[in-house]
Amino acid sequence: MAVLTVCLKICYRHCFKDLKKLPNILLHTCCAPCTIYPLGRLRKAGWQVHGFFYNPHIQPYQEFQKRLTTLESWALKEALKIIIRADYELEDFLRQVVFREHQRCLYCYSVRLQATARLAKKSRFDAFTTTLLYSKRQNHDLVRELAQQASKEAGIPFHYEDFREGWETGQEQARSEGLYRQQYCGCIYSEQERYLTKKRRSLGQPE
């Protein structure tokens, strides 16, 4: 019996030692469809992934709730733990970008990436990254630059990966699963660009 116990202990240590060493990464996630591909890539690469939802500038509020609810139900199915920070900062956003609308993405990216980096550091993650690196509709280079800056300020590694290569794969899976797929980035300005610009084009009016 003593020999068997020793063997079991050795087997346990051997089989689970790598599992214990899995690096933990905090994945800032903007929505379920944009999380599909990055989550799969990170897990395949050996990361233990923990999600972080913090997107306070999705407008209007009903749209914010729709994206969050979709993410929560999908994450449960995928066994993805999510830290939810359900702040809705409409007034702060407008104060920061009014008359500077062309710089709104800079502000929106910065707020979310800095919060992610600080949380990753505080919670002792090994690194952080973001699903903003997945969308072909985001300013990829600016996201990477701001994430690297947040990394230096918080003292936590930023894991960079160009997830855009899996754009079609992720979108196709989202469609097949019947997930809610938003039609604009998030703020009211992007909503206007998405719908008003399209309408003006159809009418032959200047954009």
LINPE-V828414 format. One record per residue. N is the residue number from 0. RES is the residue in one letter. OMEGA is omega in whole degrees, -180 to 180 (* if undefined). D_CENTER is the distance of its C-alpha to the mean C-alpha in Angstrom with 2 decimals. Layout:
n: <N & N>
res: <RES & RES>
omega: <OMEGA & OMEGA>
d_center: <D_CENTER & D_CENTER>
//
This chain:
n: <0 & 1 & 2 & 3 & 4 & 5 & 6 & 7 & 8 & 9 & 10 & 11 & 12 & 13 & 14 & 15 & 16 & 17 & 18 & 19 & 20 & 21 & 22 & 23 & 24 & 25 & 26 & 27 & 28 & 29 & 30 & 31 & 32 & 33 & 34 & 35 & 36 & 37 & 38 & 39 & 40 & 41 & 42 & 43 & 44 & 45 & 46 & 47 & 48 & 49 & 50 & 51 & 52 & 53 & 54 & 55 & 56 & 57 & 58 & 59 & 60 & 61 & 62 & 63 & 64 & 65 & 66 & 67 & 68 & 69 & 70 & 71 & 72 & 73 & 74 & 75 & 76 & 77 & 78 & 79 & 80 & 81 & 82 & 83 & 84 & 85 & 86 & 87 & 88 & 89 & 90 & 91 & 92 & 93 & 94 & 95 & 96 & 97 & 98 & 99 & 100 & 101 & 102 & 103 & 104 & 105 & 106 & 107 & 108 & 109 & 110 & 111 & 112 & 113 & 114 & 115 & 116 & 117 & 118 & 119 & 120 & 121 & 122 & 123 & 124 & 125 & 126 & 127 & 128 & 129 & 130 & 131 & 132 & 133 & 134 & 135 & 136 & 137 & 138 & 139 & 140 & 141 & 142 & 143 & 144 & 145 & 146 & 147 & 148 & 149 & 150 & 151 & 152 & 153 & 154 & 155 & 156 & 157 & 158 & 159 & 160 & 161 & 162 & 163 & 164 & 165 & 166 & 167 & 168 & 169 & 170 & 171 & 172 & 173 & 174 & 175 & 176 & 177 & 178 & 179 & 180 & 181 & 182 & 183 & 184 & 185 & 186 & 187 & 188 & 189 & 190 & 191 & 192 & 193 & 194 & 195 & 196 & 197 & 198 & 199 & 200 & 201 & 202 & 203 & 204 & 205 & 206>
res: <M & A & V & L & T & V & C & L & K & I & C & Y & R & H & C & F & K & D & L & K & K & L & P & N & I & L & L & H & T & C & C & A & P & C & T & I & Y & P & L & G & R & L & R & K & A & G & W & Q & V & H & G & F & F & Y & N & P & H & I & Q & P & Y & Q & E & F & Q & K & R & L & T & T & L & E & S & W & A & L & K & E & A & L & K & I & I & I & R & A & D & Y & E & L & E & D & F & L & R & Q & V & V & F & R & E & H & Q & R & C & L & Y & C & Y & S & V & R & L & Q & A & T & A & R & L & A & K & K & S & R & F & D & A & F & T & T & T & L & L & Y & S & K & R & Q & N & H & D & L & V & R & E & L & A & Q & Q & A & S & K & E & A & G & I & P & F & H & Y & E & D & F & R & E & G & W & E & T & G & Q & E & Q & A & R & S & E & G & L & Y & R & Q & Q & Y & C & G & C & I & Y & S & E & Q & E & R & Y & L & T & K & K & R & R & S & L & G & Q & P & E>
omega: <180 & 180 & 179 & 180 & 180 & -180 & 180 & 179 & -180 & 179 & -180 & -179 & -178 & -175 & -173 & -179 & 180 & 179 & -179 & -176 & 180 & 179 & -179 & 179 & 177 & -178 & 174 & -177 & -177 & -179 & -179 & -178 & -179 & -179 & -174 & -175 & 178 & 180 & 180 & 180 & -177 & 179 & 179 & -180 & 176 & 178 & 169 & -169 & 175 & -177 & 177 & 178 & 174 & -177 & -170 & -175 & 174 & -175 & -5 & -174 & 179 & 176 & 177 & -179 & -179 & -180 & -180 & 180 & 178 & 180 & -178 & -179 & 180 & -180 & 178 & 179 & -177 & -179 & 178 & 177 & -176 & 169 & -176 & 173 & -170 & 177 & 176 & -167 & -177 & -176 & 180 & -180 & -178 & 178 & -176 & -172 & -179 & -174 & 176 & -174 & -179 & 179 & -174 & -179 & 177 & 179 & -177 & 177 & -174 & -178 & -177 & -178 & 177 & 178 & 180 & -180 & -180 & 180 & 179 & 178 & -178 & -176 & 175 & 171 & 179 & -179 & 174 & 175 & -175 & 177 & 176 & 178 & -179 & -173 & 176 & -177 & 178 & 175 & -171 & -177 & 179 & 177 & -180 & -179 & -179 & 177 & 178 & 178 & 178 & 178 & 180 & -178 & -177 & -179 & -179 & -180 & 174 & 179 & 179 & 174 & 179 & -177 & -176 & 180 & 179 & -176 & -178 & 180 & -179 & -179 & 179 & 179 & 178 & 178 & -178 & 179 & 179 & -180 & 175 & 180 & -177 & -176 & 177 & -172 & -179 & -174 & -177 & 178 & 179 & 176 & 179 & 179 & -177 & -172 & -178 & 179 & 179 & -180 & 180 & 179 & -179 & -180 & -179 & -180 & 178 & -180 & *>
d_center: <50.34 & 49.61 & 48.96 & 46.57 & 44.63 & 44.32 & 43.17 & 40.49 & 39.20 & 39.14 & 37.38 & 34.73 & 34.09 & 34.02 & 31.76 & 29.15 & 29.21 & 26.46 & 24.25 & 24.68 & 23.66 & 20.29 & 17.96 & 15.20 & 11.74 & 9.12 & 5.58 & 3.48 & 1.92 & 4.36 & 6.77 & 8.65 & 9.99 & 7.14 & 6.24 & 9.99 & 10.86 & 8.57 & 9.44 & 12.96 & 13.29 & 12.35 & 14.61 & 17.25 & 17.31 & 18.12 & 15.15 & 14.94 & 11.32 & 10.41 & 7.33 & 6.97 & 6.93 & 8.46 & 9.06 & 12.84 & 13.90 & 13.45 & 17.14 & 19.40 & 18.87 & 19.53 & 16.69 & 14.38 & 15.96 & 15.83 & 12.09 & 11.80 & 14.80 & 13.68 & 10.55 & 13.00 & 15.63 & 13.73 & 12.23 & 15.85 & 17.18 & 15.02 & 15.90 & 12.39 & 12.87 & 10.61 & 11.41 & 11.62 & 12.64 & 14.11 & 15.50 & 16.67 & 17.99 & 19.87 & 22.91 & 21.28 & 19.29 & 22.55 & 24.55 & 22.41 & 22.30 & 25.61 & 27.87 & 25.04 & 23.00 & 22.66 & 20.70 & 18.31 & 15.23 & 16.24 & 16.34 & 13.13 & 11.09 & 13.35 & 13.16 & 9.47 & 9.57 & 12.95 & 12.14 & 9.57 & 12.37 & 15.02 & 13.72 & 13.30 & 16.81 & 18.29 & 17.19 & 18.42 & 15.55 & 16.56 & 13.62 & 10.02 & 7.54 & 4.31 & 3.54 & 5.87 & 8.29 & 8.68 & 10.12 & 13.79 & 14.04 & 12.20 & 14.34 & 13.24 & 15.89 & 15.25 & 11.58 & 13.04 & 15.97 & 14.38 & 12.17 & 15.52 & 17.29 & 15.15 & 15.71 & 19.42 & 19.73 & 18.20 & 19.80 & 16.97 & 16.19 & 13.26 & 12.65 & 12.70 & 12.64 & 13.14 & 11.27 & 13.11 & 16.03 & 14.62 & 14.05 & 17.13 & 16.70 & 13.42 & 14.91 & 18.17 & 16.91 & 15.21 & 18.63 & 20.60 & 18.93 & 19.53 & 16.04 & 15.84 & 14.63 & 14.58 & 16.93 & 15.70 & 12.82 & 13.30 & 16.20 & 19.86 & 20.59 & 18.25 & 19.76 & 23.14 & 22.48 & 21.36 & 24.33 & 27.08 & 27.00 & 27.21 & 30.11 & 31.90 & 31.72 & 33.24 & 36.00 & 36.60 & 35.88 & 34.58 & 30.87>
//
